[in-house]
């Protein structure tokens, strides 16, 4: 009896940093406004202002010029909106300090 050799679903993935940073320079808990930026090599490509009180989002810039980038403007905007809501709901005024505690 011959056994048919099946293809393996095993493998590996290499995660390599591409130099893109998402930062939150402004978190105003009182106004419920958060500004997020997407940058690479000290150049800001996208700035997203999330106003949770007014339920508005203002986007300036574009990530199309980023090399090796796998996310588009909408993906970054959605991520920044979700983080903004998290920061405000959890009273986090300094995201960098908040995330550094988990390192």
Biopython code that builds the backbone (N, CA, C, O; Angstrom):
import numpy as np
from Bio.PDB.StructureBuilder import StructureBuilder

atoms = [
    (1, "UNK", "N", (0.832, -1.165, 0.000)),
    (1, "UNK", "CA", (0.000, 0.000, 0.000)),
    (1, "UNK", "C", (0.887, 1.242, 0.000)),
    (1, "UNK", "O", (1.742, 1.400, 0.870)),
    (2, "UNK", "N", (0.682, 2.106, -0.963)),
    (2, "UNK", "CA", (1.471, 3.326, -1.053)),
    (2, "UNK", "C", (0.767, 4.463, -0.334)),
    (2, "UNK", "O", (-0.452, 4.617, -0.406)),
    (3, "UNK", "N", (1.571, 5.251, 0.361)),
    (3, "UNK", "CA", (1.028, 6.445, 1.011)),
    (3, "UNK", "C", (1.362, 7.650, 0.155)),
    (3, "UNK", "O", (2.510, 7.877, -0.227)),
    (4, "UNK", "N", (0.344, 8.396, -0.127)),
    (4, "UNK", "CA", (0.547, 9.613, -0.906)),
    (4, "UNK", "C", (1.209, 10.654, -0.007)),
    (4, "UNK", "O", (0.712, 10.966, 1.075)),
    (5, "UNK", "N", (2.322, 11.176, -0.466)),
    (5, "UNK", "CA", (3.029, 12.177, 0.337)),
    (5, "UNK", "C", (2.276, 13.503, 0.249)),
    (5, "UNK", "O", (2.058, 14.049, -0.833)),
    (6, "UNK", "N", (1.887, 14.001, 1.421)),
    (6, "UNK", "CA", (1.170, 15.270, 1.467)),
    (6, "UNK", "C", (2.157, 16.405, 1.667)),
    (6, "UNK", "O", (3.206, 16.245, 2.292)),
    (7, "UNK", "N", (1.793, 17.552, 1.120)),
    (7, "UNK", "CA", (2.632, 18.729, 1.324)),
    (7, "UNK", "C", (2.534, 19.171, 2.771)),
    (7, "UNK", "O", (1.463, 19.149, 3.378)),
    (8, "UNK", "N", (3.642, 19.562, 3.293)),
    (8, "UNK", "CA", (3.696, 20.039, 4.671)),
    (8, "UNK", "C", (3.176, 21.464, 4.749)),
    (8, "UNK", "O", (3.436, 22.281, 3.866)),
    (9, "UNK", "N", (2.446, 21.754, 5.806)),
    (9, "UNK", "CA", (1.985, 23.112, 6.065)),
    (9, "UNK", "C", (2.944, 23.838, 6.999)),
    (9, "UNK", "O", (2.677, 24.959, 7.432)),
    (10, "UNK", "N", (4.036, 23.201, 7.296)),
    (10, "UNK", "CA", (5.005, 23.790, 8.204)),
    (10, "UNK", "C", (5.947, 24.699, 7.439)),
    (10, "UNK", "O", (6.179, 24.533, 6.241)),
    (11, "UNK", "N", (6.478, 25.662, 8.166)),
    (11, "UNK", "CA", (7.423, 26.585, 7.566)),
    (11, "UNK", "C", (7.845, 27.600, 8.596)),
    (11, "UNK", "O", (7.683, 27.387, 9.797)),
    (12, "UNK", "N", (8.372, 28.677, 8.138)),
    (12, "UNK", "CA", (8.766, 29.720, 9.067)),
    (12, "UNK", "C", (8.577, 31.080, 8.409)),
    (12, "UNK", "O", (8.507, 31.197, 7.186)),
    (13, "UNK", "N", (8.500, 32.076, 9.232)),
    (13, "UNK", "CA", (8.368, 33.452, 8.782)),
    (13, "UNK", "C", (9.457, 34.266, 9.445)),
    (13, "UNK", "O", (9.721, 34.115, 10.638)),
    (14, "UNK", "N", (10.072, 35.112, 8.684)),
    (14, "UNK", "CA", (11.077, 36.013, 9.235)),
    (14, "UNK", "C", (10.450, 37.393, 9.348)),
    (14, "UNK", "O", (9.990, 37.960, 8.357)),
    (15, "UNK", "N", (10.436, 37.930, 10.565)),
    (15, "UNK", "CA", (9.930, 39.275, 10.788)),
    (15, "UNK", "C", (11.114, 40.220, 10.826)),
    (15, "UNK", "O", (12.024, 40.065, 11.640)),
    (16, "UNK", "N", (11.094, 41.187, 9.950)),
    (16, "UNK", "CA", (12.202, 42.123, 9.838)),
    (16, "UNK", "C", (11.644, 43.536, 9.977)),
    (16, "UNK", "O", (10.727, 43.906, 9.244)),
    (17, "UNK", "N", (12.176, 44.328, 10.899)),
    (17, "UNK", "CA", (11.682, 45.692, 11.042)),
    (17, "UNK", "C", (11.935, 46.498, 9.766)),
    (17, "UNK", "O", (12.996, 46.399, 9.150)),
    (18, "UNK", "N", (10.937, 47.294, 9.386)),
    (18, "UNK", "CA", (11.080, 48.083, 8.163)),
    (18, "UNK", "C", (11.307, 49.562, 8.454)),
    (18, "UNK", "O", (11.380, 50.377, 7.535)),
    (19, "UNK", "N", (11.417, 49.905, 9.731)),
    (19, "UNK", "CA", (11.751, 51.279, 10.088)),
    (19, "UNK", "C", (10.578, 52.230, 10.192)),
    (19, "UNK", "O", (10.779, 53.435, 10.343)),
    (20, "UNK", "N", (9.357, 51.722, 10.115)),
    (20, "UNK", "CA", (8.175, 52.578, 10.226)),
    (20, "UNK", "C", (7.790, 52.683, 11.695)),
    (20, "UNK", "O", (7.686, 51.676, 12.396)),
    (21, "UNK", "N", (7.578, 53.924, 12.155)),
    (21, "UNK", "CA", (7.191, 54.148, 13.549)),
    (21, "UNK", "C", (5.838, 54.841, 13.598)),
    (21, "UNK", "O", (5.584, 55.788, 12.854)),
    (22, "UNK", "N", (4.979, 54.359, 14.479)),
    (22, "UNK", "CA", (3.718, 55.037, 14.775)),
    (22, "UNK", "C", (3.866, 55.597, 16.175)),
    (22, "UNK", "O", (4.098, 54.858, 17.133)),
    (23, "UNK", "N", (3.730, 56.914, 16.286)),
    (23, "UNK", "CA", (3.896, 57.578, 17.575)),
    (23, "UNK", "C", (2.696, 58.469, 17.852)),
    (23, "UNK", "O", (1.949, 58.841, 16.947)),
    (24, "UNK", "N", (2.531, 58.795, 19.111)),
    (24, "UNK", "CA", (1.396, 59.601, 19.567)),
    (24, "UNK", "C", (1.931, 60.810, 20.333)),
    (24, "UNK", "O", (2.002, 60.784, 21.561)),
    (25, "UNK", "N", (2.311, 61.883, 19.604)),
    (25, "UNK", "CA", (2.910, 63.037, 20.269)),
    (25, "UNK", "C", (1.935, 63.847, 21.118)),
    (25, "UNK", "O", (2.350, 64.536, 22.050)),
    (26, "UNK", "N", (0.643, 63.772, 20.803)),
    (26, "UNK", "CA", (-0.346, 64.538, 21.566)),
    (26, "UNK", "C", (-1.490, 63.625, 21.986)),
    (26, "UNK", "O", (-2.153, 63.011, 21.150)),
    (27, "UNK", "N", (-1.711, 63.546, 23.300)),
    (27, "UNK", "CA", (-2.873, 62.856, 23.854)),
    (27, "UNK", "C", (-3.491, 63.819, 24.859)),
    (27, "UNK", "O", (-2.955, 64.025, 25.948)),
    (28, "UNK", "N", (-4.624, 64.408, 24.484)),
    (28, "UNK", "CA", (-5.322, 65.355, 25.353)),
    (28, "UNK", "C", (-6.552, 64.648, 25.914)),
    (28, "UNK", "O", (-7.580, 64.540, 25.245)),
    (29, "UNK", "N", (-6.431, 64.171, 27.145)),
    (29, "UNK", "CA", (-7.519, 63.406, 27.755)),
    (29, "UNK", "C", (-8.741, 64.273, 28.018)),
    (29, "UNK", "O", (-9.870, 63.793, 27.915)),
    (30, "UNK", "N", (-8.535, 65.539, 28.355)),
    (30, "UNK", "CA", (-9.649, 66.436, 28.649)),
    (30, "UNK", "C", (-10.488, 66.703, 27.394)),
    (30, "UNK", "O", (-11.717, 66.638, 27.436)),
    (31, "UNK", "N", (-9.815, 67.002, 26.283)),
    (31, "UNK", "CA", (-10.521, 67.279, 25.022)),
    (31, "UNK", "C", (-10.865, 65.998, 24.261)),
    (31, "UNK", "O", (-11.616, 66.031, 23.286)),
    (32, "UNK", "N", (-10.311, 64.872, 24.713)),
    (32, "UNK", "CA", (-10.483, 63.576, 24.050)),
    (32, "UNK", "C", (-9.988, 63.634, 22.606)),
    (32, "UNK", "O", (-10.656, 63.186, 21.674)),
    (33, "UNK", "N", (-8.782, 64.207, 22.457)),
    (33, "UNK", "CA", (-8.148, 64.315, 21.147)),
    (33, "UNK", "C", (-6.770, 63.659, 21.189)),
    (33, "UNK", "O", (-6.008, 63.829, 22.141)),
    (34, "UNK", "N", (-6.472, 62.911, 20.139)),
    (34, "UNK", "CA", (-5.186, 62.221, 20.042)),
    (34, "UNK", "C", (-4.625, 62.455, 18.643)),
    (34, "UNK", "O", (-5.338, 62.339, 17.646)),
    (35, "UNK", "N", (-3.340, 62.785, 18.587)),
    (35, "UNK", "CA", (-2.649, 62.910, 17.308)),
    (35, "UNK", "C", (-1.656, 61.767, 17.194)),
    (35, "UNK", "O", (-0.834, 61.540, 18.082)),
    (36, "UNK", "N", (-1.752, 61.053, 16.078)),
    (36, "UNK", "CA", (-0.817, 59.975, 15.795)),
    (36, "UNK", "C", (-0.045, 60.285, 14.529)),
    (36, "UNK", "O", (-0.590, 60.875, 13.596)),
    (37, "UNK", "N", (1.220, 59.893, 14.488)),
    (37, "UNK", "CA", (2.031, 60.106, 13.289)),
    (37, "UNK", "C", (2.647, 58.792, 12.829)),
    (37, "UNK", "O", (2.941, 57.907, 13.632)),
    (38, "UNK", "N", (2.833, 58.688, 11.522)),
    (38, "UNK", "CA", (3.513, 57.543, 10.925)),
    (38, "UNK", "C", (4.766, 58.098, 10.263)),
    (38, "UNK", "O", (4.688, 58.947, 9.375)),
    (39, "UNK", "N", (5.924, 57.610, 10.704)),
    (39, "UNK", "CA", (7.181, 58.154, 10.182)),
    (39, "UNK", "C", (8.176, 57.044, 9.872)),
    (39, "UNK", "O", (8.043, 55.905, 10.319)),
    (40, "UNK", "N", (9.172, 57.426, 9.093)),
    (40, "UNK", "CA", (10.273, 56.526, 8.774)),
    (40, "UNK", "C", (11.499, 57.381, 8.497)),
    (40, "UNK", "O", (11.428, 58.359, 7.753)),
    (41, "UNK", "N", (12.614, 57.012, 9.094)),
    (41, "UNK", "CA", (13.875, 57.741, 8.905)),
    (41, "UNK", "C", (13.693, 59.233, 9.171)),
    (41, "UNK", "O", (14.138, 60.072, 8.387)),
    (42, "UNK", "N", (13.038, 59.552, 10.276)),
    (42, "UNK", "CA", (12.824, 60.924, 10.746)),
    (42, "UNK", "C", (11.957, 61.782, 9.826)),
    (42, "UNK", "O", (11.961, 63.006, 9.956)),
    (43, "UNK", "N", (11.224, 61.179, 8.911)),
    (43, "UNK", "CA", (10.299, 61.917, 8.051)),
    (43, "UNK", "C", (8.877, 61.458, 8.362)),
    (43, "UNK", "O", (8.581, 60.264, 8.319)),
    (44, "UNK", "N", (7.993, 62.419, 8.677)),
    (44, "UNK", "CA", (6.596, 62.091, 8.955)),
    (44, "UNK", "C", (5.842, 62.011, 7.631)),
    (44, "UNK", "O", (5.819, 62.967, 6.855)),
    (45, "UNK", "N", (5.230, 60.862, 7.386)),
    (45, "UNK", "CA", (4.472, 60.638, 6.161)),
    (45, "UNK", "C", (2.977, 60.860, 6.359)),
    (45, "UNK", "O", (2.281, 61.279, 5.435)),
    (46, "UNK", "N", (2.487, 60.582, 7.555)),
    (46, "UNK", "CA", (1.049, 60.653, 7.799)),
    (46, "UNK", "C", (0.804, 61.174, 9.204)),
    (46, "UNK", "O", (1.444, 60.734, 10.159)),
    (47, "UNK", "N", (-0.127, 62.113, 9.327)),
    (47, "UNK", "CA", (-0.554, 62.625, 10.626)),
    (47, "UNK", "C", (-2.057, 62.428, 10.716)),
    (47, "UNK", "O", (-2.795, 62.810, 9.807)),
    (48, "UNK", "N", (-2.510, 61.836, 11.809)),
    (48, "UNK", "CA", (-3.934, 61.569, 12.010)),
    (48, "UNK", "C", (-4.360, 62.211, 13.324)),
    (48, "UNK", "O", (-3.824, 61.888, 14.384)),
    (49, "UNK", "N", (-5.330, 63.124, 13.247)),
    (49, "UNK", "CA", (-5.904, 63.748, 14.440)),
    (49, "UNK", "C", (-7.258, 63.106, 14.684)),
    (49, "UNK", "O", (-8.148, 63.180, 13.837)),
    (50, "UNK", "N", (-7.414, 62.479, 15.835)),
    (50, "UNK", "CA", (-8.664, 61.819, 16.205)),
    (50, "UNK", "C", (-9.328, 62.650, 17.293)),
    (50, "UNK", "O", (-8.754, 62.856, 18.362)),
    (51, "UNK", "N", (-10.543, 63.129, 17.018)),
    (51, "UNK", "CA", (-11.337, 63.883, 17.987)),
    (51, "UNK", "C", (-12.506, 62.990, 18.392)),
    (51, "UNK", "O", (-13.505, 62.895, 17.678)),
    (52, "UNK", "N", (-12.371, 62.345, 19.533)),
    (52, "UNK", "CA", (-13.389, 61.387, 19.968)),
    (52, "UNK", "C", (-14.678, 62.073, 20.405)),
    (52, "UNK", "O", (-15.760, 61.508, 20.245)),
    (53, "UNK", "N", (-14.578, 63.293, 20.959)),
    (53, "UNK", "CA", (-15.787, 64.030, 21.364)),
    (53, "UNK", "C", (-16.651, 64.358, 20.162)),
    (53, "UNK", "O", (-17.865, 64.154, 20.188)),
    (54, "UNK", "N", (-16.029, 64.867, 19.110)),
    (54, "UNK", "CA", (-16.760, 65.277, 17.910)),
    (54, "UNK", "C", (-16.943, 64.128, 16.921)),
    (54, "UNK", "O", (-17.614, 64.283, 15.901)),
    (55, "UNK", "N", (-16.341, 62.970, 17.227)),
    (55, "UNK", "CA", (-16.398, 61.805, 16.343)),
    (55, "UNK", "C", (-15.884, 62.155, 14.941)),
    (55, "UNK", "O", (-16.519, 61.848, 13.933)),
    (56, "UNK", "N", (-14.705, 62.811, 14.909)),
    (56, "UNK", "CA", (-14.103, 63.224, 13.644)),
    (56, "UNK", "C", (-12.647, 62.777, 13.581)),
    (56, "UNK", "O", (-11.961, 62.631, 14.593)),
    (57, "UNK", "N", (-12.215, 62.568, 12.348)),
    (57, "UNK", "CA", (-10.822, 62.196, 12.101)),
    (57, "UNK", "C", (-10.304, 63.066, 10.959)),
    (57, "UNK", "O", (-10.939, 63.173, 9.909)),
    (58, "UNK", "N", (-9.148, 63.684, 11.174)),
    (58, "UNK", "CA", (-8.508, 64.490, 10.132)),
    (58, "UNK", "C", (-7.190, 63.809, 9.770)),
    (58, "UNK", "O", (-6.365, 63.523, 10.637)),
    (59, "UNK", "N", (-7.010, 63.559, 8.483)),
    (59, "UNK", "CA", (-5.813, 62.869, 8.006)),
    (59, "UNK", "C", (-5.032, 63.800, 7.086)),
    (59, "UNK", "O", (-5.591, 64.395, 6.165)),
    (60, "UNK", "N", (-3.732, 63.918, 7.347)),
    (60, "UNK", "CA", (-2.863, 64.746, 6.507)),
    (60, "UNK", "C", (-1.671, 63.902, 6.081)),
    (60, "UNK", "O", (-1.001, 63.296, 6.917)),
    (61, "UNK", "N", (-1.409, 63.864, 4.786)),
    (61, "UNK", "CA", (-0.260, 63.130, 4.277)),
    (61, "UNK", "C", (-0.650, 61.806, 3.653)),
    (61, "UNK", "O", (-1.828, 61.514, 3.450)),
    (62, "UNK", "N", (0.375, 61.006, 3.349)),
    (62, "UNK", "CA", (0.163, 59.754, 2.652)),
    (62, "UNK", "C", (1.360, 58.832, 2.904)),
    (62, "UNK", "O", (2.496, 59.296, 3.003)),
    (63, "UNK", "N", (1.104, 57.545, 3.005)),
    (63, "UNK", "CA", (2.180, 56.582, 3.250)),
    (63, "UNK", "C", (2.666, 55.900, 1.970)),
    (63, "UNK", "O", (3.471, 54.971, 2.032)),
    (64, "UNK", "N", (2.190, 56.346, 0.830)),
    (64, "UNK", "CA", (2.577, 55.705, -0.432)),
    (64, "UNK", "C", (4.081, 55.729, -0.681)),
    (64, "UNK", "O", (4.607, 54.830, -1.337)),
    (65, "UNK", "N", (4.778, 56.732, -0.175)),
    (65, "UNK", "CA", (6.212, 56.842, -0.407)),
    (65, "UNK", "C", (7.072, 55.969, 0.489)),
    (65, "UNK", "O", (8.290, 55.920, 0.318)),
    (66, "UNK", "N", (6.459, 55.282, 1.438)),
    (66, "UNK", "CA", (7.227, 54.434, 2.356)),
    (66, "UNK", "C", (7.683, 53.154, 1.662)),
    (66, "UNK", "O", (6.877, 52.447, 1.057)),
    (67, "UNK", "N", (8.978, 52.862, 1.752)),
    (67, "UNK", "CA", (9.509, 51.627, 1.172)),
    (67, "UNK", "C", (9.125, 50.429, 2.037)),
    (67, "UNK", "O", (9.077, 50.534, 3.262)),
    (68, "UNK", "N", (8.855, 49.309, 1.409)),
    (68, "UNK", "CA", (8.551, 48.043, 2.088)),
    (68, "UNK", "C", (7.351, 48.130, 3.019)),
    (68, "UNK", "O", (7.218, 47.312, 3.929)),
    (69, "UNK", "N", (6.486, 49.096, 2.808)),
    (69, "UNK", "CA", (5.324, 49.270, 3.672)),
    (69, "UNK", "C", (4.196, 48.358, 3.208)),
    (69, "UNK", "O", (3.899, 48.294, 2.015)),
    (70, "UNK", "N", (3.574, 47.661, 4.135)),
    (70, "UNK", "CA", (2.497, 46.735, 3.777)),
    (70, "UNK", "C", (1.121, 47.261, 4.156)),
    (70, "UNK", "O", (0.113, 46.602, 3.896)),
    (71, "UNK", "N", (1.066, 48.444, 4.769)),
    (71, "UNK", "CA", (-0.220, 49.008, 5.192)),
    (71, "UNK", "C", (-0.499, 50.287, 4.408)),
    (71, "UNK", "O", (0.425, 51.018, 4.049)),
    (72, "UNK", "N", (-1.787, 50.553, 4.146)),
    (72, "UNK", "CA", (-2.153, 51.782, 3.454)),
    (72, "UNK", "C", (-2.666, 52.815, 4.453)),
    (72, "UNK", "O", (-2.712, 52.556, 5.655)),
    (73, "UNK", "N", (-3.053, 53.996, 3.945)),
    (73, "UNK", "CA", (-3.543, 55.071, 4.812)),
    (73, "UNK", "C", (-4.701, 54.611, 5.689)),
    (73, "UNK", "O", (-4.738, 54.908, 6.883)),
    (74, "UNK", "N", (-5.648, 53.886, 5.093)),
    (74, "UNK", "CA", (-6.823, 53.440, 5.854)),
    (74, "UNK", "C", (-6.438, 52.520, 7.004)),
    (74, "UNK", "O", (-7.006, 52.616, 8.092)),
    (75, "UNK", "N", (-5.490, 51.642, 6.775)),
    (75, "UNK", "CA", (-5.065, 50.716, 7.831)),
    (75, "UNK", "C", (-4.413, 51.475, 8.983)),
    (75, "UNK", "O", (-4.709, 51.216, 10.149)),
    (76, "UNK", "N", (-3.521, 52.417, 8.652)),
    (76, "UNK", "CA", (-2.889, 53.214, 9.709)),
    (76, "UNK", "C", (-3.919, 54.073, 10.436)),
    (76, "UNK", "O", (-3.874, 54.193, 11.660)),
    (77, "UNK", "N", (-4.845, 54.671, 9.689)),
    (77, "UNK", "CA", (-5.873, 55.511, 10.304)),
    (77, "UNK", "C", (-6.737, 54.694, 11.257)),
    (77, "UNK", "O", (-7.025, 55.145, 12.366)),
    (78, "UNK", "N", (-7.150, 53.510, 10.846)),
    (78, "UNK", "CA", (-7.956, 52.638, 11.713)),
    (78, "UNK", "C", (-7.198, 52.256, 12.974)),
    (78, "UNK", "O", (-7.766, 52.245, 14.066)),
    (79, "UNK", "N", (-5.917, 51.945, 12.825)),
    (79, "UNK", "CA", (-5.103, 51.571, 13.975)),
    (79, "UNK", "C", (-4.970, 52.751, 14.939)),
    (79, "UNK", "O", (-5.100, 52.574, 16.151)),
    (80, "UNK", "N", (-4.716, 53.939, 14.420)),
    (80, "UNK", "CA", (-4.560, 55.121, 15.268)),
    (80, "UNK", "C", (-5.877, 55.468, 15.949)),
    (80, "UNK", "O", (-5.874, 55.868, 17.113)),
    (81, "UNK", "N", (-7.010, 55.324, 15.249)),
    (81, "UNK", "CA", (-8.325, 55.562, 15.868)),
    (81, "UNK", "C", (-8.563, 54.603, 17.031)),
    (81, "UNK", "O", (-9.031, 55.015, 18.092)),
    (82, "UNK", "N", (-8.246, 53.344, 16.835)),
    (82, "UNK", "CA", (-8.447, 52.350, 17.895)),
    (82, "UNK", "C", (-7.551, 52.644, 19.093)),
    (82, "UNK", "O", (-7.991, 52.557, 20.239)),
    (83, "UNK", "N", (-6.296, 52.990, 18.826)),
    (83, "UNK", "CA", (-5.378, 53.326, 19.915)),
    (83, "UNK", "C", (-5.842, 54.580, 20.648)),
    (83, "UNK", "O", (-5.759, 54.647, 21.874)),
    (84, "UNK", "N", (-6.331, 55.574, 19.908)),
    (84, "UNK", "CA", (-6.811, 56.817, 20.523)),
    (84, "UNK", "C", (-7.938, 56.516, 21.507)),
    (84, "UNK", "O", (-7.946, 57.022, 22.629)),
    (85, "UNK", "N", (-8.875, 55.699, 21.083)),
    (85, "UNK", "CA", (-9.990, 55.319, 21.960)),
    (85, "UNK", "C", (-9.460, 54.601, 23.209)),
    (85, "UNK", "O", (-9.912, 54.872, 24.321)),
    (86, "UNK", "N", (-8.514, 53.696, 23.023)),
    (86, "UNK", "CA", (-7.914, 52.963, 24.137)),
    (86, "UNK", "C", (-7.236, 53.914, 25.116)),
    (86, "UNK", "O", (-7.427, 53.798, 26.326)),
    (87, "UNK", "N", (-6.447, 54.855, 24.600)),
    (87, "UNK", "CA", (-5.743, 55.803, 25.471)),
    (87, "UNK", "C", (-6.721, 56.635, 26.286)),
    (87, "UNK", "O", (-6.547, 56.793, 27.494)),
    (88, "UNK", "N", (-7.741, 57.163, 25.636)),
    (88, "UNK", "CA", (-8.699, 58.031, 26.334)),
    (88, "UNK", "C", (-9.509, 57.227, 27.347)),
    (88, "UNK", "O", (-9.667, 57.657, 28.490)),
    (89, "UNK", "N", (-10.021, 56.069, 26.944)),
    (89, "UNK", "CA", (-10.837, 55.257, 27.853)),
    (89, "UNK", "C", (-10.048, 54.781, 29.071)),
    (89, "UNK", "O", (-10.620, 54.574, 30.141)),
    (90, "UNK", "N", (-8.748, 54.610, 28.911)),
    (90, "UNK", "CA", (-7.912, 54.108, 30.004)),
    (90, "UNK", "C", (-7.057, 55.196, 30.652)),
    (90, "UNK", "O", (-6.151, 54.903, 31.432)),
    (91, "UNK", "N", (-7.356, 56.448, 30.322)),
    (91, "UNK", "CA", (-6.686, 57.616, 30.923)),
    (91, "UNK", "C", (-5.167, 57.551, 30.769)),
    (91, "UNK", "O", (-4.425, 57.799, 31.720)),
    (92, "UNK", "N", (-4.719, 57.216, 29.570)),
    (92, "UNK", "CA", (-3.289, 57.119, 29.275)),
    (92, "UNK", "C", (-2.874, 58.383, 28.530)),
    (92, "UNK", "O", (-3.208, 58.559, 27.359)),
    (93, "UNK", "N", (-2.149, 59.253, 29.211)),
    (93, "UNK", "CA", (-1.734, 60.512, 28.586)),
    (93, "UNK", "C", (-0.348, 60.426, 27.949)),
    (93, "UNK", "O", (0.026, 61.284, 27.150)),
    (94, "UNK", "N", (0.410, 59.390, 28.305)),
    (94, "UNK", "CA", (1.749, 59.221, 27.751)),
    (94, "UNK", "C", (1.902, 57.783, 27.230)),
    (94, "UNK", "O", (2.374, 56.907, 27.955)),
    (95, "UNK", "N", (1.503, 57.544, 25.973)),
    (95, "UNK", "CA", (1.555, 56.183, 25.428)),
    (95, "UNK", "C", (2.945, 55.551, 25.453)),
    (95, "UNK", "O", (3.073, 54.355, 25.715)),
    (96, "UNK", "N", (3.980, 56.336, 25.186)),
    (96, "UNK", "CA", (5.345, 55.787, 25.166)),
    (96, "UNK", "C", (5.701, 55.217, 26.536)),
    (96, "UNK", "O", (6.232, 54.112, 26.642)),
    (97, "UNK", "N", (5.405, 55.981, 27.573)),
    (97, "UNK", "CA", (5.666, 55.531, 28.944)),
    (97, "UNK", "C", (4.824, 54.298, 29.272)),
    (97, "UNK", "O", (5.306, 53.361, 29.908)),
    (98, "UNK", "N", (3.576, 54.304, 28.838)),
    (98, "UNK", "CA", (2.675, 53.181, 29.083)),
    (98, "UNK", "C", (3.243, 51.899, 28.463)),
    (98, "UNK", "O", (3.322, 50.872, 29.137)),
    (99, "UNK", "N", (3.640, 51.949, 27.188)),
    (99, "UNK", "CA", (4.141, 50.751, 26.513)),
    (99, "UNK", "C", (5.524, 50.334, 27.007)),
    (99, "UNK", "O", (5.850, 49.147, 26.992)),
    (100, "UNK", "N", (6.335, 51.287, 27.442)),
    (100, "UNK", "CA", (7.673, 50.951, 27.952)),
    (100, "UNK", "C", (7.619, 50.090, 29.208)),
    (100, "UNK", "O", (8.565, 49.354, 29.491)),
    (101, "UNK", "N", (6.532, 50.172, 29.962)),
    (101, "UNK", "CA", (6.443, 49.365, 31.179)),
    (101, "UNK", "C", (6.337, 47.868, 30.877)),
    (101, "UNK", "O", (6.546, 47.044, 31.767)),
    (102, "UNK", "N", (6.017, 47.511, 29.642)),
    (102, "UNK", "CA", (5.877, 46.105, 29.270)),
    (102, "UNK", "C", (7.143, 45.530, 28.632)),
    (102, "UNK", "O", (7.180, 44.353, 28.275)),
    (103, "UNK", "N", (8.165, 46.350, 28.491)),
    (103, "UNK", "CA", (9.416, 45.875, 27.865)),
    (103, "UNK", "C", (10.249, 45.119, 28.863)),
    (103, "UNK", "O", (11.334, 44.643, 28.527)),
]
sb = StructureBuilder()
sb.init_structure("model")
sb.init_model(0)
sb.init_chain("A")
sb.init_seg("    ")
for serial, (resi, resn, name, xyz) in enumerate(atoms, 1):
    if name == "N":
        sb.init_residue(resn, " ", resi, " ")
    sb.init_atom(name, np.array(xyz, "f"), 0.0, 1.0, " ", f" {name:<3s}", serial, name[0])
structure = sb.get_structure()
